[in-house]
Amino acid sequence: MNYKKTKPEITLEEFLVLIKELKEFKSLKGNQYEIVSINDLILSFIRKSTG
């Protein structure tokens, strides 16, 4: 699943729905991250690269 921010602001609930199936993401600076877990409001991830 890919998510690209297109709306300037979204609610927390909208964000949580969008990331539910997310396994990895890339930062604006190009660093790659792997999602370890999502528990309630805590998103745990590991940086896989340093851009």
Stockholm file with secondary structure:
# STOCKHOLM 1.0

chainA/1-51         MNYKKTKPEITLEEFLVLIKELKEFKSLKGNQYEIVSINDLILSFIRKSTG
#=GR chainA/1-51 SS CCCCCCSSCCCHHHHHHHHTTCCEEECTTSCEEEEEEEETTEEEEEECCCC
#=GC SS_cons        CCCCCCSSCCCHHHHHHHHTTCCEEECTTSCEEEEEEEETTEEEEEECCCC
//
